[in-house]
Amino acid sequence: MKTLTIEAKWAILFSVMTLIWMLLERISGLHSTHIAQHAIFTNVFIIPAVALYVLALREIKSKGFDGQMNFQQGMLSGLIMTLMITALTPVTQTIATKYITPNFFQNFTNYAVQSGQLSLKDAEQYFNLKSYIIQALIGTPVMGMVTTLIIVLIIRTKTAKA
């Protein structure tokens, strides 16, 4: 339970970082004038996301486990943090698409139809808040745990072989 506060702190920071990222995307025109480049540049988010997980798990190891964190402890902490982030995704998705870029779904629907990628019906089924929340509720835990696994394998305390 010592780590729960740290995990919650980083989950909230991750959600705030996500909203800042969305704001930067909007300001840079990736939700409007440069929408064609959105799919490329939105993937850059993985860099700050992984960096945040590294910082979080290092703090958990340092403060939560007094510098000695085994694989299971790291994975459990990463799971808890990921579940907290996942629980916050409906809120972050709603804030991002209602307040940061209120015309987000309309812009992406229009772009998908005009570029010939999707029919209007398919675009409307894909680009809406419910669809994005469902995608986030599936994708966030998967990506969070893959990220956790890689980081924990690197930063865990390795025991000497007998």
N, C-alpha and C positions, 0 to 999 in steps of 0.2 A: 504494500500500500504506500510505501515511501515514494514510489515512482509515479503514482497516479497524478499528483499535482504537476509534475514535470511533463508528463504525457499530455495532460489537458492544456497546459500552457502552449506546447508546441502545436497541438491540434488547432488551437485558436489562431496562433501565428500563421499556420499554413492556410487557414481560411482567409485571414486578412491578406496574406500574400496573393492568394488567388484573386481576390477582389481588386487589388492593386494591379495585378497583371491584366485583368479585364479592362481596367481603366486605361492602362497604357496601350492596349490593343485599340481601344476606341479612339484615343487621342491621336494615335499614329495612322488612323484611317483604315485599319484592318477590318473594321465592321461596316465600312462604307466605301470610300473612294478606292481603297486598295484591297478590297474584299477578295480579289482573285489570288492574292498572296497569303491570305489568312491561313490556309491549310499548311503552308510551309512554316511560317513564323510562329504559329501557336505551339508547334512542337518544341520550340526553344524553351518553353516553360519547364521542360524536364530538368534543365540545369539548376534553376533555383529550387525546384522541388526536391531533387536529390540532395542538394547542398543543405537544405533545411532538415531533411531526414538524418544526414550525417551529423549535423550540429545537435539535433535532438538526442540521437542515440549516444553520442559522446557525452552529453550532459547527464543522461540517464545512467550511463556506466560510471561516470565520475561521482555524481552526487547521490544517485539512488542506490548504487551498489559499491560504493567506496572504491571505485577503480577496478573492481573485479567482477566482470559480467560474463557469464558463460553463454553458450549458444541458446539454451532454452530461455534464460532470462531476457536476452536480447530479442528473441522472436516474440515472446509474450508481450514485452513492452511495445515492440513495433506493431503487434496486432492490436493492442489496446489503443494506441495512438491512431492507427489506421481506422479502427471502428469509430473513434470519436470524429475524425475528419469526415468519414462517410456519413455519419449522423448529421453533420453540419452542411453537407453538400446541397440538400434541398434549400436551405436558407441562403447559401452563397449563390446558387443558381438563380434563385428568385431575385435577390438584390441585384445581381449582375444584369439580368435581362429585363427587370422592371425599372431600375433606377439608373444604372450606369449606361446602358444602351437600350432604351425602351423600344427601339425599332429593330433590335437584333434579329428576331425571327423573321420579320417581314423582309429585311434586307437580304438575309441568307436564302429565304424562299425565292425572292425575285431573282437573285443571282443564279441559283441552281436551275431555275426554269429558263432564264434568258441564255444561259451558257449551254443549255441542252443536256445538262447532267441528270435532271429529274423532271418528271411531269409535275404539273401543279399539285395534283392530288398527293403524289409521293413526297414532294417537298413539304407540303403542309403537314403530312403525317410525321415527317422526320424533324422539321424545325418548329418545335413547340416546347413549352416548359415541361410538360409531362414527359415527353420523350427524352429531353435532356436530363431530367432528374433520374429517370430509369437508367439511362446510360451511365450516369455518374455513380449511381448506387451499385452498379455492376463493375464498372471500370476502376473506381477508386480502391476498393479492397484488393483487387487483383494487382494493380500497379503498386499499391502500398506494400503489399506483402512481398512482391518480387524485389522491390527496392530494399525493404528491410532485410530480406535474406542475404542479398549481396553485401550490404553494409555490415551486418552482424558477422558474416564470415570473415570480414576484414578486421573489425575492431574488437571482437570478443577476446576475452582473456584466454590465451592458449595454455593448457596445462602441459607440463613436461612429461614426456613418455618415460615409463619406468624401465 
